[in-house]
Amino acid sequence: MKGNLIGGVWAGSASGRTRERRNPANECEIVAVSPESDATDAHEAVSAVAAGYREWADRGPEARAAVLNRAADIMAAQADDLACELVREEGKTLAEALTETRRTPVNLRFYAGEALRLAGSTFATGDGSLVYTAREPVGVVVAITPWNFPLNIPSRKLGPALAAGNGVVFKPSEVTPLMGQRLVEALVDAGIPAGALALVHGGGEIGAALVADRRVAAVTFTGSYDVGATIHRTVGPSQRCQLEMGGKNPVVVLDDADIDRAADIITRGAFGLSGQACTGTSRVIVHDAVHDALVDRLIEAARSRRVGDGLSDGVHMGPLATRAQLTKVRSYLELAAAEGAKLRAGDESLDEDLAHGYFTRPVVLTDVEASSRLAQEEIFGPVLAVLRVASFDEAVAVANNTEYGLSAGIVTRDIGRALAFARNVDAGLVKVNQPTTGMAMNAPFGGLKNSSTQTFKEQAGDTMMHFYTVDKTVYVSP
């Protein structure tokens, strides 16, 4: 790896410390060695961007769009190779990795277009003077991103920030440093100026230093609630903060649902990406009349999924990303037993050749109480909790009975109850007869309650670029 990028120069951390990243499918294999940066590196990165981003801001929108489009072309040409690297670093299956590496260039092109759409307004005065608003870049943006979508999510933050003319200090997850570097390499090769973008690797120490720097105008973060809450407490009143955090996403299955279709929707949302998606399905809230039939199908689907190295043919689910995630999933299975839940799938043995990876079987648990920790806390793994209810109203109440409110789904043939669910469920994203995962690129993304700050939406929508710009009202008299 090239390391940190500060002021256009690739280098190691100021302390010389490094961190190894190992293949989650085979921890004997080292995938990357990245700098373990600290507050000194954070200060240097912010200084370089604060001093240099104006060159980028002063370029016309067409010039900024051209750089993002060239970066998209570079990444599109590398999509197949990047997908193999992504599998080895994060643990996705090859099909899942290809979806991400092919989506990321499309994201960059979408945000390149946003550079051309930034515009202000004029206001009538009646006295011959001119009043207008001008939209300008907010300044230095810190982007802190997670490991589960190490190309897609950063592109959704760096893309709009750079399109608006901001400078960006980018800290990818320490779990996926190579993917963070690959995105930055594409932008550098596309012609991004040295002062517009810095890359710093490391864990919580450098993240905390970046957020605390008062020269930073905006912080955009995707990750856990605990880290997001700490960031929110740290930023000052003049700093913007965009936080997308966890979820405990339900799918409600009503008594009129197509059970086979419901099982397919649920298993795709629960076990895709090894359950490591903030919008992944973690709770199934099912009407008593169809409970047993649905559970039978969920058990069958879980047991039939092949677990293995994501580069192997026929694999449906790769490893968890880290040993810590594997330990966490196992601890929740122990908790489930203590809380009286029944393990219906997930205790099947794994192949011996998976012993050196962070593998687990897809899990289905029944007899789960709505107030239990299993039903309340984000696990971030392929663990599906099934809760039985007797009515639509009870289903909605149980769906809302968490501190999170990111994505929620319902499976039903009744459009009236589907629309009633959409009105009454506490979630920023509502999916009807669809998995809780998978979002349109041109639609707003964000949750409610502890899933988001709710102040700025990301991904797309009418107000997406407002986070990355400031409005000035200008009065002109002849």
C-alpha positions as CSV (number, residue, x, y, z in Angstrom):
1,M,0.0,0.0,0.0
2,K,1.0,3.6,-0.6
3,G,-0.2,4.8,2.8
4,N,-1.6,8.2,3.7
5,L,-1.9,11.0,1.1
6,I,-1.3,14.5,2.5
7,G,-0.5,17.4,0.3
8,G,-0.3,15.2,-2.8
9,V,2.5,13.0,-1.2
10,W,2.1,9.4,-0.3
11,A,3.7,8.5,3.1
12,G,3.4,6.5,6.2
13,S,2.2,7.7,9.6
14,A,4.2,10.3,11.5
15,S,4.8,7.7,14.2
16,G,5.8,4.9,11.8
17,R,3.2,2.6,13.2
18,T,1.3,0.2,10.9
19,R,-1.7,-2.1,11.0
20,E,-2.1,-5.4,9.2
21,R,-5.4,-6.4,7.5
22,R,-5.9,-10.1,7.0
23,N,-8.2,-11.9,4.7
24,P,-11.4,-12.7,6.7
25,A,-11.7,-16.0,4.8
26,N,-8.2,-17.0,5.7
27,E,-6.6,-15.0,8.4
28,C,-3.2,-16.5,7.5
29,E,-3.1,-14.2,4.5
30,I,-2.1,-10.5,4.8
31,V,-4.1,-8.4,2.4
32,A,-2.8,-4.9,3.3
33,V,-0.5,-3.1,5.7
34,S,-1.7,0.5,6.3
35,P,-0.4,3.4,8.5
36,E,-1.7,3.6,12.0
37,S,-2.2,7.4,12.1
38,D,-2.6,9.7,15.1
39,A,-3.4,13.3,15.9
40,T,-0.2,14.5,14.3
41,D,-1.3,13.0,10.9
42,A,-4.8,14.4,11.4
43,H,-3.5,17.9,12.0
44,E,-1.2,17.7,8.9
45,A,-4.1,16.4,6.7
46,V,-6.5,19.2,7.8
47,S,-3.8,21.8,7.4
48,A,-3.0,20.7,3.8
49,V,-6.7,20.7,2.7
50,A,-7.6,23.9,4.5
51,A,-4.6,25.7,2.8
52,G,-5.2,24.1,-0.7
53,Y,-8.8,23.4,-1.4
54,R,-9.6,26.9,-2.8
55,E,-7.8,26.0,-6.0
56,W,-10.4,23.3,-6.5
57,A,-13.3,25.5,-5.4
58,D,-12.3,28.1,-7.9
59,R,-12.4,25.7,-10.8
60,G,-15.6,25.9,-12.8
61,P,-18.3,23.2,-12.2
62,E,-17.5,21.6,-15.6
63,A,-13.9,21.2,-14.6
64,R,-14.8,19.5,-11.3
65,A,-17.3,17.3,-13.1
66,A,-14.7,16.3,-15.6
67,V,-12.4,15.0,-12.8
68,L,-15.2,13.0,-11.2
69,N,-16.1,11.5,-14.6
70,R,-12.5,10.6,-15.3
71,A,-12.3,8.9,-11.9
72,A,-15.5,7.0,-12.7
73,D,-13.9,5.8,-16.0
74,I,-10.8,4.6,-14.2
75,M,-12.8,2.7,-11.6
76,A,-15.1,1.2,-14.2
77,A,-12.1,-0.2,-16.1
78,Q,-10.8,-1.7,-12.9
79,A,-14.1,-3.1,-11.7
80,D,-13.3,-6.8,-12.1
81,D,-9.9,-6.5,-10.4
82,L,-11.3,-4.3,-7.7
83,A,-14.0,-6.9,-7.0
84,C,-11.4,-9.6,-6.3
85,E,-9.5,-7.3,-4.0
86,L,-12.7,-6.4,-2.2
87,V,-13.6,-10.0,-1.6
88,R,-10.1,-10.7,-0.1
89,E,-10.2,-7.6,2.1
90,E,-13.9,-7.4,3.3
91,G,-15.3,-10.9,2.7
92,K,-18.2,-10.4,0.3
93,T,-19.0,-12.9,-2.3
94,L,-17.7,-12.1,-5.8
95,A,-21.2,-11.3,-7.0
96,E,-21.8,-8.9,-4.1
97,A,-18.4,-7.3,-4.7
98,L,-19.0,-6.8,-8.4
99,T,-22.3,-5.1,-7.6
100,E,-20.3,-2.6,-5.5
101,T,-17.4,-2.1,-7.9
102,R,-19.8,-1.5,-10.8
103,R,-22.1,0.8,-8.8
104,T,-19.3,3.1,-7.5
105,P,-18.4,4.6,-10.9
106,V,-22.1,5.3,-11.6
107,N,-22.2,7.1,-8.2
108,L,-19.3,9.3,-9.2
109,R,-20.9,10.2,-12.6
110,F,-24.2,11.0,-10.8
111,Y,-22.4,13.5,-8.5
112,A,-20.4,14.9,-11.4
113,G,-23.8,16.0,-12.7
114,E,-24.6,17.7,-9.4
115,A,-21.7,20.0,-9.9
116,L,-23.5,21.4,-12.9
117,R,-26.8,21.7,-11.2
118,L,-25.7,23.9,-8.3
119,A,-27.6,27.3,-8.6
120,G,-28.8,30.2,-6.5
121,S,-31.9,32.3,-6.7
122,T,-32.8,35.9,-7.4
123,F,-35.4,38.0,-5.5
124,A,-37.5,40.9,-6.7
125,T,-36.9,44.2,-4.8
126,G,-38.9,46.9,-6.6
127,D,-36.2,49.5,-6.1
128,G,-33.9,48.6,-9.0
129,S,-31.4,46.7,-6.8
130,L,-30.5,43.0,-7.1
131,V,-30.8,40.4,-4.3
132,Y,-29.5,37.0,-5.0
133,T,-28.2,33.9,-3.3
134,A,-24.9,32.2,-4.1
135,R,-24.1,28.6,-3.1
136,E,-20.5,28.1,-2.1
137,P,-18.5,25.2,-0.7
138,V,-18.7,24.7,3.0
139,G,-15.0,24.2,3.3
140,V,-13.1,21.3,4.8
141,V,-15.2,18.1,5.0
142,V,-14.2,15.1,7.0
143,A,-15.6,11.8,5.7
144,I,-15.4,8.8,8.0
145,T,-16.7,5.6,6.4
146,P,-17.4,1.9,7.4
147,W,-16.0,-1.3,6.1
148,N,-19.1,-3.0,4.8
149,F,-19.4,-0.9,1.6
150,P,-15.8,0.4,1.4
151,L,-16.2,1.9,-2.1
152,N,-19.9,2.6,-2.5
153,I,-20.4,4.6,0.7
154,P,-17.2,6.7,0.4
155,S,-18.1,7.6,-3.2
156,R,-21.5,8.8,-1.9
157,K,-19.6,11.2,0.4
158,L,-16.5,12.2,-1.5
159,G,-18.5,12.6,-4.8
160,P,-20.9,15.3,-3.7
161,A,-18.4,17.0,-1.4
162,L,-15.9,17.4,-4.3
163,A,-18.6,18.2,-6.8
164,A,-19.5,21.3,-4.7
165,G,-15.9,22.4,-4.5
166,N,-15.0,21.4,-1.0
167,G,-11.7,19.9,0.2
168,V,-12.0,16.4,1.8
169,V,-10.1,14.6,4.5
170,F,-11.1,11.0,4.0
171,K,-10.6,8.3,6.8
172,P,-11.7,4.9,5.6
173,S,-12.3,2.1,8.0
174,E,-9.2,0.5,9.3
175,V,-10.7,-2.8,8.3
176,T,-10.7,-1.9,4.6
177,P,-7.8,0.4,3.9
178,L,-7.0,-0.9,0.5
179,M,-10.4,-0.1,-0.9
180,G,-10.1,3.4,0.5
181,Q,-6.7,3.8,-1.2
182,R,-8.1,2.5,-4.5
183,L,-10.8,5.2,-4.6
184,V,-8.3,7.9,-3.8
185,E,-5.9,6.6,-6.4
186,A,-8.6,6.9,-9.1
187,L,-9.3,10.5,-8.1
188,V,-5.6,11.4,-8.1
189,D,-5.1,9.8,-11.5
190,A,-8.1,11.7,-12.7
191,G,-6.5,15.0,-11.8
192,I,-7.7,16.0,-8.4
193,P,-5.4,18.8,-7.1
194,A,-3.2,18.0,-4.1
195,G,-4.9,20.4,-1.8
196,A,-8.4,19.1,-2.5
197,L,-8.1,15.6,-1.0
198,A,-6.2,13.9,1.8
199,L,-6.4,10.3,2.8
200,V,-5.5,9.2,6.4
201,H,-5.6,5.6,7.7
202,G,-6.1,4.5,11.2
203,G,-8.6,3.8,14.0
204,G,-10.5,5.8,16.6
205,E,-7.5,8.0,17.6
206,I,-7.2,9.8,14.3
207,G,-11.0,9.8,13.8
208,A,-11.4,11.7,17.1
209,A,-8.7,14.1,16.3
210,L,-10.2,15.0,12.9
211,V,-13.7,15.5,14.4
212,A,-12.3,17.8,17.1
213,D,-10.4,20.1,14.7
214,R,-12.3,23.3,14.6
215,R,-11.0,24.1,11.1
216,V,-13.3,21.3,9.9
217,A,-16.6,22.7,8.6
218,A,-18.5,19.5,8.2
219,V,-18.3,15.9,9.3
220,T,-20.1,13.1,7.4
221,F,-20.1,9.7,9.1
222,T,-21.6,6.2,8.5
223,G,-21.1,3.6,11.2
224,S,-22.3,2.5,14.6
225,Y,-24.6,4.5,16.9
226,D,-22.0,4.6,19.7
227,V,-19.3,6.2,17.5
228,G,-21.9,8.5,15.9
229,A,-23.1,9.7,19.2
230,T,-19.5,10.5,20.3
231,I,-19.0,12.5,17.1
232,H,-22.2,14.4,17.7
233,R,-21.1,15.4,21.2
234,T,-17.7,16.5,19.9
235,V,-18.6,18.8,17.0
236,G,-19.1,22.5,17.7
237,P,-22.1,24.6,16.8
238,S,-20.5,26.0,13.7
239,Q,-19.7,22.5,12.3
240,R,-22.2,20.5,10.3
241,C,-22.7,16.9,11.1
242,Q,-24.3,14.2,9.0
243,L,-24.6,10.8,10.8
244,E,-26.0,7.6,9.4
245,M,-25.9,4.9,12.0
246,G,-27.4,1.5,12.9
247,G,-30.6,-0.3,12.4
248,K,-32.8,-3.1,13.8
249,N,-34.8,-3.4,10.7
250,P,-38.1,-5.4,10.7
251,V,-40.1,-7.1,8.0
252,V,-43.8,-7.5,8.9
253,V,-45.5,-10.5,7.2
254,L,-49.3,-10.3,7.3
255,D,-51.7,-13.2,7.1
256,D,-52.5,-12.5,3.5
257,A,-48.9,-12.7,2.3
258,D,-47.5,-15.0,-0.3
259,I,-45.3,-17.0,2.1
260,D,-42.8,-18.2,-0.5
261,R,-42.3,-14.6,-1.7
262,A,-42.0,-13.4,1.9
263,A,-39.3,-16.0,2.7
264,D,-37.3,-15.0,-0.4
265,I,-37.6,-11.3,0.5
266,I,-36.5,-11.9,4.1
267,T,-33.6,-14.2,3.4
268,R,-32.1,-11.8,0.8
269,G,-32.3,-9.0,3.3
270,A,-31.1,-11.0,6.2
271,F,-28.3,-13.2,4.8
272,G,-27.0,-11.1,1.9
273,L,-23.6,-9.5,2.6
274,S,-23.4,-11.9,5.6
275,G,-25.9,-9.8,7.4
276,Q,-23.5,-6.9,7.6
277,A,-25.6,-4.1,6.1
278,C,-27.1,-1.3,8.2
279,T,-30.4,-1.9,6.3
280,G,-30.3,-5.6,6.7
281,T,-33.3,-7.5,8.0
282,S,-32.8,-8.6,11.6
283,R,-36.4,-9.0,12.8
284,V,-39.3,-10.9,11.2
285,I,-42.7,-9.9,12.7
286,V,-45.2,-12.5,11.5
287,H,-48.9,-12.9,11.9
288,D,-49.8,-16.0,13.9
289,A,-51.8,-17.5,11.1
290,V,-48.8,-17.9,8.8
291,H,-46.0,-18.1,11.4
292,D,-45.2,-21.8,11.3
293,A,-45.3,-22.0,7.5
294,L,-43.0,-19.0,7.1
295,V,-40.6,-20.3,9.8
296,D,-40.3,-23.7,7.9
297,R,-39.3,-21.8,4.7
298,L,-36.8,-19.6,6.5
299,I,-35.2,-22.6,8.1
300,E,-34.9,-24.3,4.7
301,A,-33.5,-21.2,3.1
302,A,-30.9,-20.7,5.9
303,R,-29.7,-24.3,5.8
304,S,-29.4,-24.4,2.0
305,R,-27.1,-21.4,1.8
306,R,-23.5,-22.4,1.0
307,V,-21.0,-20.6,3.2
308,G,-17.4,-20.2,2.1
309,D,-14.7,-18.0,0.5
310,G,-16.4,-15.4,-1.6
311,L,-14.1,-16.2,-4.6
312,S,-15.2,-19.8,-4.7
313,D,-17.9,-20.9,-7.1
314,G,-21.4,-21.5,-5.7
315,V,-20.9,-19.6,-2.4
316,H,-24.0,-17.7,-1.2
317,M,-22.4,-16.1,1.9
318,G,-18.9,-15.2,2.8
319,P,-17.2,-14.7,6.2
320,L,-17.9,-12.0,8.7
321,A,-15.4,-9.1,8.2
322,T,-13.5,-9.4,11.5
323,R,-12.9,-11.8,14.3
324,A,-14.6,-9.3,16.6
325,Q,-17.8,-9.6,14.5
326,L,-17.7,-13.4,14.7
327,T,-17.2,-13.2,18.5
328,K,-20.2,-10.8,18.7
329,V,-22.5,-13.0,16.7
330,R,-21.5,-16.0,18.9
331,S,-22.2,-14.0,22.1
332,Y,-25.7,-13.2,20.9
333,L,-26.4,-16.8,20.2
334,E,-25.5,-17.5,23.8
335,L,-27.7,-14.6,24.9
336,A,-30.6,-16.0,22.8
337,A,-30.4,-19.3,24.7
338,A,-30.4,-17.4,28.0
339,E,-33.4,-15.4,26.9
340,G,-35.4,-18.5,25.9
341,A,-35.3,-18.2,22.2
342,K,-35.1,-21.3,20.1
343,L,-32.3,-21.9,17.6
344,R,-34.0,-23.3,14.5
345,A,-31.1,-22.9,12.0
346,G,-27.4,-22.0,12.4
347,D,-26.0,-24.9,14.4
348,E,-25.0,-26.9,11.4
349,S,-21.3,-27.7,11.1
350,L,-19.0,-25.8,8.8
351,D,-16.5,-27.4,6.4
352,E,-13.1,-28.1,7.9
353,D,-11.4,-25.9,5.2
354,L,-13.1,-22.8,6.7
355,A,-11.4,-23.1,10.1
356,H,-9.0,-20.2,9.4
357,G,-11.8,-17.7,8.5
358,Y,-14.5,-15.8,10.3
359,F,-17.3,-18.0,9.2
360,T,-20.8,-18.6,10.7
361,R,-23.9,-20.2,9.4
362,P,-27.1,-18.2,8.8
363,V,-29.2,-18.2,12.0
364,V,-32.9,-18.4,12.5
365,L,-34.3,-17.9,16.0
366,T,-38.0,-18.2,17.1
367,D,-39.9,-17.5,20.3
368,V,-38.1,-14.2,20.6
369,E,-39.7,-11.6,23.0
370,A,-40.1,-8.1,21.7
371,S,-38.4,-6.6,24.8
372,S,-35.4,-8.9,24.7
373,R,-31.9,-7.7,23.8
374,L,-32.0,-10.0,20.8
375,A,-34.9,-8.0,19.4
376,Q,-33.5,-4.6,20.5
377,E,-29.8,-4.5,19.8
378,E,-28.0,-4.3,16.4
379,I,-26.0,-7.5,15.9
380,F,-24.7,-6.8,12.3
381,G,-24.5,-10.4,11.3
382,P,-26.7,-13.1,9.7
383,V,-29.0,-13.5,12.7
384,L,-32.7,-13.5,12.1
385,A,-35.1,-13.1,15.1
386,V,-38.7,-14.2,14.5
387,L,-41.5,-12.6,16.6
388,R,-45.1,-13.8,16.5
389,V,-48.0,-11.3,16.6
390,A,-51.8,-11.6,16.4
391,S,-52.8,-8.4,14.5
392,F,-51.7,-5.7,12.2
393,D,-51.7,-3.1,15.0
394,E,-49.6,-5.3,17.2
395,A,-47.1,-5.8,14.3
396,V,-46.7,-2.1,13.8
397,A,-46.2,-1.6,17.6
398,V,-43.5,-4.3,17.7
399,A,-41.8,-2.9,14.6
400,N,-41.6,0.5,16.3
401,N,-40.4,-0.9,19.6
402,T,-36.6,-0.2,19.2
403,E,-34.3,2.8,19.4
404,Y,-33.6,2.5,15.7
405,G,-35.6,3.6,12.7
406,L,-33.7,3.0,9.5
407,S,-35.4,0.5,7.1
408,A,-38.7,-1.4,7.6
409,G,-40.6,-3.7,5.3
410,I,-44.0,-5.3,4.9
411,V,-45.2,-8.3,2.8
412,T,-48.9,-8.2,2.0
413,R,-51.4,-8.2,-0.8
414,D,-53.4,-5.5,0.8
415,I,-52.3,-2.1,-0.5
416,G,-54.4,-0.3,2.1
417,R,-52.5,-2.0,5.0
418,A,-49.3,-1.4,3.2
419,L,-49.9,2.3,3.0
420,A,-51.1,2.4,6.6
421,F,-47.8,0.7,7.6
422,A,-45.8,3.3,5.6
423,R,-47.6,6.0,7.5
424,N,-47.2,4.6,11.0
425,V,-43.9,2.8,11.1
426,D,-40.9,4.8,12.5
427,A,-38.4,4.3,9.7
428,G,-36.8,6.6,7.2
429,L,-37.0,3.9,4.5
430,V,-40.1,1.8,4.0
431,K,-40.2,-1.2,1.6
432,V,-43.4,-2.8,0.5
433,N,-42.9,-6.4,-0.9
434,Q,-39.2,-5.8,-1.2
435,P,-36.1,-6.6,1.0
436,T,-35.1,-4.0,3.5
437,T,-31.8,-3.7,1.7
438,G,-31.2,-2.1,-1.7
439,M,-31.8,1.6,-2.3
440,A,-32.4,3.7,-5.5
441,M,-29.4,6.0,-6.3
442,N,-31.6,9.0,-7.0
443,A,-33.7,8.8,-3.8
444,P,-32.9,10.3,-0.3
445,F,-31.3,7.9,2.1
446,G,-31.5,8.2,5.9
447,G,-33.2,7.0,9.0
448,L,-35.1,8.1,12.1
449,K,-34.5,7.9,15.9
450,N,-31.0,6.5,16.6
451,S,-30.4,5.6,13.0
452,S,-29.6,9.1,11.8
453,T,-29.2,12.8,12.8
454,Q,-32.2,13.3,10.5
455,T,-30.9,16.8,9.6
456,F,-29.3,16.0,6.2
457,K,-30.2,13.2,3.8
458,E,-27.4,11.5,1.8
459,Q,-27.2,9.7,-1.5
460,A,-29.7,11.9,-3.5
461,G,-32.8,14.0,-3.4
462,D,-33.6,17.7,-3.7
463,T,-31.6,18.7,-0.7
464,M,-28.7,16.3,-0.8
465,M,-26.1,19.0,-1.9
466,H,-27.2,21.4,0.8
467,F,-25.0,19.7,3.3
468,Y,-21.9,20.5,1.2
469,T,-22.8,24.1,0.4
470,V,-23.4,27.4,2.2
471,D,-25.8,30.0,1.0
472,K,-24.8,33.7,0.9
473,T,-27.5,36.4,0.3
474,V,-26.0,39.3,-1.7
475,Y,-27.5,42.7,-2.1
476,V,-26.4,44.9,-5.0
477,S,-27.3,48.5,-5.9
478,P,-26.2,50.2,-9.1
